[in-house]
Amino acid sequence: MSDNYLDHRGFPRIVITGMGAFTPIGNTLEQCWASLMHGRSGIDVITQFDAAGPDLPCQIAGEVKDFDPTDYLPRKEVRRMARASQLAVAAAREALNDAGFKGTVPNPERSATVLGTGLGGYEFSLNSYDTYREKGFARVLPYSLISSLPNLPCHHVSVEAQTLGPISTVVTACASGTQAIGEAAELIRHGRADLVLAGGVEAVITEVALVGFAAMRGLPTEFNDNPQAACKPFDKNRSGFVYSEGAGVLVLERLDQALERGATIYAELVGHASSSDAFHIAALDPDGAGAVRAMQWAIDDAGIERQQIDYINAHGTGTALNDVTETTAIKTLFEEHAYELVVSSTKSLTGHAMGGAGALEAIFSALALVHQKAPGTYNYETPDPECDLDYAPNAPREMALAYVLSNSFGLGGQNACLVLKRYDEPEHGRGPFTTQP
């Protein structure tokens, strides 16, 4: 293999050639990007169940709208699949089509699937239990248990794409999607696959989930009448994350293979890393040491200097502790360069899709490189002295972007980061969207 196709350590260079996303802010890449550029929030009053009861303090979420699974799957299969699997299959199909493949991969045995999720198809079991209690055992579907397993979205994507190589599900809470993309990169680097469908999904907007997170005091409770203002990352008056759902799938390929088949390229995946806080089940280590390690190792993996990072797509959940800790970690690692960076949270518009969040934000980061614009942090009104970086308040920032760092810091102290690089060969690079919805 020519040195042009190898990275600084002699591994095959990896590029993103296709992406698919189903999100609260849009179900196409164009819709998502337009929402990010114009500040269109996908957060609203919950419709998937009646959330207006007096005992549920938070009644809002980021739901995927206008999604009909029968557009992608036979009705019989839809009945057997949890919503997470449905969204993952739809995102995978869009990613494959975007990469120029017609439904399936060209070399199945050299193709792999790696997806992240936090709760998988948990709601399928909840619904089946309700059926059992209300209608009896005879009405429970045979697949009621197996369809709820966290590895089922990955299974269904593999069936959809007919990948016959390695398959893996990553379950590291909010870091799942990001870590899955990193694990996918390792399969290509070490010759176990030439192409990987990688990403993450979450789709469990249920009473159980909302009650659980509300009991942790993690959700905003004063915005039921004004949902779009609820998620306020890095703002002094932030009061919690907005729970959401979504699926993002990326097609990762060896650069030489992508160019040989004439693919167009969004970005190059040059670095990734993960770390553990080993600290607390829910709270981040206040000094951000685990986040610092993950960011530093991802930058080292990319073979670049810290000062080469231009933009950070922050984890930025909008909770009091997370945003201070992430800001502290960024300042610890980047020192004076921290104040030259743009740091923004797209969760201000999408909410927090948990296991799907990192994959969606990797997609947004790739689009930022294509368009040379950093998305803004919306609902930012009152600066917090403890969060004193440039968060691109309430508007995107047009700027020269060469390297982007995307952060995901999960419950249980599990951290994951990606470094994406602009692919600047005009003959094969993706151009900006010419029209926006």
C-alpha positions in Angstrom: 0.0 0.0 0.0 1.3 3.4 -0.9 2.5 5.7 1.9 -0.1 8.2 0.8 -2.7 5.8 2.1 -1.0 5.2 5.5 -1.2 7.3 8.7 1.8 8.4 10.8 2.1 4.9 12.4 1.7 2.9 9.2 -2.0 2.1 9.6 -4.5 2.5 6.8 -6.0 5.9 6.7 -9.7 5.9 7.4 -12.4 8.1 5.8 -16.1 8.7 6.2 -17.9 8.1 2.9 -21.5 7.8 4.0 -23.7 9.0 6.8 -27.3 8.5 7.9 -29.1 10.3 10.8 -32.5 10.2 12.3 -32.7 13.0 14.9 -35.1 15.4 16.7 -33.8 18.1 14.3 -34.2 16.2 11.1 -34.1 12.9 9.3 -31.7 13.8 6.5 -28.3 15.3 6.7 -29.5 18.4 4.9 -32.3 18.9 7.5 -30.0 18.4 10.4 -27.4 20.9 9.1 -30.1 23.5 8.3 -31.4 23.1 11.9 -28.0 23.5 13.3 -27.3 26.6 11.2 -30.7 28.2 12.0 -31.1 27.2 15.6 -34.2 25.0 15.0 -34.8 23.0 18.2 -36.2 19.5 18.1 -37.2 19.5 21.8 -40.9 19.5 22.5 -43.7 18.1 24.7 -43.6 14.3 24.7 -46.0 12.5 22.3 -44.9 8.9 22.7 -46.9 8.6 25.9 -49.1 10.8 28.0 -46.6 12.8 30.0 -49.0 15.3 31.5 -49.6 13.4 34.7 -48.9 15.4 37.9 -46.2 13.0 39.1 -43.8 13.5 36.1 -41.9 16.7 36.7 -40.3 16.8 33.2 -42.7 16.3 30.3 -40.4 17.2 27.4 -37.9 15.3 25.2 -36.3 15.3 21.8 -38.3 12.9 19.7 -37.6 11.7 16.2 -40.5 13.0 14.2 -42.1 11.9 10.9 -40.5 8.5 11.1 -42.4 5.6 9.6 -40.5 2.3 10.0 -42.5 0.7 7.2 -40.7 3.0 4.8 -37.6 0.9 5.5 -38.9 -2.5 6.7 -41.7 -5.0 6.1 -44.6 -4.5 8.5 -44.1 -8.0 9.9 -40.5 -7.2 10.8 -41.5 -3.9 12.3 -43.7 -5.7 14.8 -40.7 -7.8 15.9 -38.3 -4.9 16.4 -37.8 -2.3 19.1 -37.8 1.3 18.0 -34.0 1.5 18.5 -33.6 -1.3 15.9 -36.0 0.4 13.5 -34.1 3.7 13.7 -30.7 2.0 13.4 -31.7 0.1 10.3 -33.1 3.3 8.7 -29.9 5.2 9.5 -27.8 2.4 8.1 -29.7 2.3 4.9 -29.4 6.0 4.4 -25.6 5.8 5.2 -25.1 3.0 2.6 -27.1 4.9 0.0 -25.1 8.0 0.8 -21.9 6.1 0.3 -23.0 4.9 -3.1 -24.0 1.4 -2.2 -27.4 0.1 -3.1 -28.6 -1.5 0.0 -25.8 -3.9 0.9 -22.0 -3.8 1.1 -19.9 -5.0 -1.9 -17.6 -7.4 0.0 -19.5 -8.9 3.0 -16.7 -10.9 4.6 -14.5 -7.8 4.7 -17.3 -5.6 6.2 -18.1 -5.2 9.9 -20.8 -3.6 12.1 -20.1 -1.8 15.4 -22.9 0.1 17.1 -23.3 1.7 20.5 -26.4 1.9 22.7 -27.2 2.5 26.3 -30.6 0.9 26.8 -31.1 -1.0 23.5 -34.7 -2.1 23.0 -35.6 -1.8 26.7 -39.0 -0.3 25.9 -40.0 -3.5 24.0 -39.8 -5.4 27.3 -41.8 -2.7 29.0 -44.5 -2.9 26.4 -44.6 -6.7 26.5 -45.0 -6.6 30.3 -47.9 -4.2 30.0 -49.5 -6.6 27.4 -49.1 -9.5 29.8 -50.6 -7.6 32.7 -53.5 -6.2 30.7 -54.3 -9.0 28.2 -52.6 -12.2 29.4 -49.7 -14.4 28.4 -51.3 -15.5 25.2 -51.0 -12.0 23.7 -47.3 -11.6 24.4 -45.2 -11.7 21.2 -42.6 -14.6 21.0 -39.8 -12.1 20.5 -40.7 -9.8 23.4 -37.6 -10.6 25.4 -35.0 -11.1 22.6 -36.0 -7.9 20.8 -35.1 -5.8 23.8 -31.5 -7.0 24.0 -28.9 -4.2 23.5 -27.2 -6.1 20.7 -30.3 -6.4 18.5 -29.9 -3.0 16.7 -26.4 -4.1 15.6 -27.8 -7.4 14.5 -30.5 -5.9 12.4 -28.1 -3.5 10.8 -25.8 -6.4 9.9 -28.8 -8.2 8.3 -29.8 -5.1 6.5 -26.3 -4.5 5.0 -25.3 -8.2 4.9 -22.0 -7.6 6.7 -20.4 -10.9 7.5 -17.3 -9.7 9.2 -16.8 -8.8 12.9 -19.8 -7.5 14.8 -19.9 -5.8 18.2 -22.2 -3.7 20.4 -20.7 -1.1 22.7 -22.6 -0.3 25.9 -20.9 2.6 27.7 -23.9 4.9 28.4 -23.5 8.3 26.8 -20.1 7.4 25.3 -21.4 4.4 23.4 -21.7 5.9 19.9 -18.4 7.6 20.1 -16.6 4.5 21.4 -18.2 2.3 18.8 -16.7 4.5 16.0 -13.3 4.2 17.7 -13.6 0.5 17.9 -14.6 0.3 14.3 -11.5 2.3 13.3 -9.4 -0.4 15.1 -10.9 -3.1 12.9 -9.8 -1.3 9.8 -6.4 -0.3 11.2 -5.5 -3.9 12.1 -6.7 -5.5 8.9 -9.9 -7.2 10.2 -12.2 -5.2 7.9 -12.0 -2.8 5.0 -15.4 -1.2 5.7 -17.4 -0.8 8.9 -20.9 0.5 9.6 -20.4 2.3 12.9 -22.5 4.5 15.0 -25.0 4.6 17.8 -28.7 4.6 18.7 -31.1 5.3 21.5 -34.9 5.2 21.5 -36.4 4.7 25.0 -38.5 7.7 25.6 -40.7 6.0 28.3 -42.1 6.9 31.7 -39.6 4.6 33.3 -36.7 6.5 31.7 -38.1 10.0 32.5 -38.9 9.1 36.1 -35.5 7.6 36.6 -33.6 10.6 35.3 -35.9 13.0 37.0 -35.3 11.2 40.3 -31.6 11.8 39.8 -32.5 15.5 39.4 -30.9 15.4 36.0 -33.7 16.9 34.0 -35.0 20.4 33.7 -38.5 20.7 35.3 -39.4 24.3 34.7 -39.7 24.3 30.9 -42.8 22.1 30.2 -44.5 25.2 28.7 -41.4 26.3 26.8 -39.5 23.1 25.8 -37.2 24.6 23.2 -35.6 26.8 25.9 -34.9 23.9 28.2 -31.4 22.8 27.3 -28.9 25.5 28.2 -25.4 24.1 28.0 -22.7 26.3 29.7 -25.3 28.9 30.7 -25.3 30.0 34.3 -29.0 29.1 34.7 -28.7 25.6 33.2 -30.8 23.1 35.1 -30.4 19.7 33.4 -30.2 17.7 30.2 -33.1 17.0 27.9 -33.6 13.3 27.3 -33.9 12.5 23.6 -33.6 9.7 21.0 -31.9 9.3 17.6 -29.7 7.1 15.4 -26.5 7.9 13.5 -24.6 5.5 11.3 -21.4 6.3 9.4 -19.6 4.3 6.7 -15.9 4.1 7.5 -13.6 2.8 4.8 -9.9 2.5 4.0 -8.9 5.6 2.0 -7.3 3.6 -0.8 -10.5 1.5 -1.2 -12.7 4.6 -1.1 -10.7 6.4 -3.8 -10.5 3.2 -6.0 -14.3 3.0 -6.2 -14.6 6.8 -6.7 -16.3 7.6 -3.4 -16.7 11.1 -2.2 -15.4 11.8 1.3 -16.8 13.8 4.2 -13.8 13.7 6.6 -10.9 11.6 7.8 -11.1 9.8 11.1 -7.6 10.3 12.5 -7.8 9.7 16.2 -9.9 8.2 19.0 -9.5 7.2 22.6 -11.4 6.2 25.7 -10.8 6.3 29.4 -12.4 5.6 32.8 -12.9 8.0 35.7 -13.1 5.1 38.2 -14.9 7.6 40.4 -18.7 7.5 40.7 -21.8 5.8 39.1 -23.2 9.1 37.9 -21.0 12.1 38.8 -18.0 13.1 36.8 -14.6 13.4 38.5 -14.7 17.1 39.4 -11.2 17.8 38.2 -11.9 16.2 34.8 -8.9 14.0 34.8 -10.6 11.2 32.9 -11.8 13.6 30.3 -8.3 15.1 30.0 -6.8 11.7 29.4 -9.4 10.7 26.7 -8.9 14.0 24.9 -5.1 13.9 25.1 -4.9 10.2 24.0 -7.2 10.9 21.0 -5.0 13.8 19.9 -1.9 11.6 20.4 -3.6 8.9 18.3 -4.1 11.4 15.6 -0.4 12.3 15.6 -1.1 16.1 16.0 -0.5 18.7 18.6 -3.2 20.1 20.9 -2.9 23.5 19.3 -4.0 22.0 16.0 -7.6 21.4 17.3 -9.8 24.2 16.0 -13.3 23.3 17.3 -14.6 21.0 20.0 -18.1 19.5 19.7 -18.6 19.3 23.5 -20.5 16.7 25.5 -22.2 19.8 26.8 -25.3 18.2 28.4 -26.6 21.3 30.3 -26.2 19.9 33.8 -24.5 22.0 36.5 -21.6 19.6 37.1 -21.0 18.3 33.6 -20.5 21.6 31.9 -18.1 23.0 34.6 -16.1 19.7 34.6 -15.8 19.6 30.8 -14.7 23.3 30.7 -12.2 22.6 33.4 -10.8 19.6 31.5 -10.5 21.6 28.3 -8.6 24.4 30.1 -6.4 21.9 31.8 -5.4 20.2 28.6 -5.3 23.0 26.1 -4.0 25.8 28.5 -4.0 29.1 26.7 -5.2 27.5 23.5 -8.5 26.7 25.2 -9.4 30.4 24.8 -8.7 30.3 21.1 -11.0 27.3 20.5 -14.6 27.3 19.6 -16.5 24.9 21.9 -20.2 24.3 21.3 -23.0 21.9 22.3 -25.4 20.7 19.6 -27.4 19.1 22.4 -28.9 22.5 23.0 -31.1 21.7 19.9 -31.2 17.9 19.9 -31.3 17.0 23.5 -29.2 14.1 24.8 -29.7 10.9 22.8 -27.5 9.0 25.3 -26.0 6.0 23.4 -26.8 7.6 20.1 -25.4 11.1 20.9 -21.8 10.5 20.1 -22.6 9.1 16.7 -24.9 12.0 15.9 -22.2 14.5 17.0 -19.6 12.8 15.0 -21.8 13.3 12.0 -22.3 17.0 12.9 -18.6 17.3 13.3 -17.9 15.9 9.9 -20.5 18.3 8.4 -18.8 21.2 10.2 -15.5 20.3 8.5 -17.3 20.1 5.1 -19.0 23.5 5.5 -16.2 25.2 7.5 -18.7 26.3 10.1 -19.0 25.4 13.8 -22.5 25.0 15.1 -23.6 27.3 17.9 -24.7 26.7 21.4 -28.3 27.8 21.7 -30.2 29.1 24.7 -27.0 30.6 25.9 -28.1 33.8 27.7 -26.2 34.3 31.0 -22.5 33.6 31.1 -21.2 31.4 34.0 -17.9 32.5 35.5 -16.9 28.9 35.8 -17.6 28.3 32.1 -15.6 31.0 30.4 -14.7 29.6 27.0 -16.0 30.6 23.6 -19.2 28.6 23.2 -20.4 30.2 19.9 -23.5 31.6 21.6 -26.7 31.3 19.7 -25.2 31.3 16.2 -22.9 29.2 14.0 -19.3 30.4 13.5 -17.8 30.5 10.1 -14.1 29.6 10.5 -11.2 27.6 9.1 -11.5 24.1 10.4 -8.8 21.5 9.9 -9.3 19.3 13.0 -12.3 18.8 15.2 -12.5 17.0 18.5 -15.8 15.4 19.5 -16.3 14.5 23.2 -18.7 12.0 24.9 -18.5 11.5 28.6 -20.9 8.7 29.9 -22.6 7.8 33.1 -20.3 5.5 35.1 -17.3 7.7 34.2 -16.7 6.3 30.7 -15.2 8.8 28.4 -14.6 8.6 24.6 -13.3 11.1 22.1 -12.8 11.3 18.3 -10.6 13.5 16.2 -11.8 14.2 12.7 -9.7 15.9 10.0 -10.9 17.9 7.0 -10.4 16.0 3.8 -9.1 18.7 1.4 -8.7 16.9 -1.9 -11.4 18.7 -3.9 -11.7 15.9 -6.5 -13.0 13.4 -3.9 -14.1 15.6 -1.0 -17.8 16.3 -0.3 -18.8 19.9 -1.0 -21.2 22.0 1.1 -24.9 21.4 0.7 -26.2 23.6 -2.1 -29.7 23.9 -0.8 -31.0 23.8 2.8 -34.6 23.0 3.9 
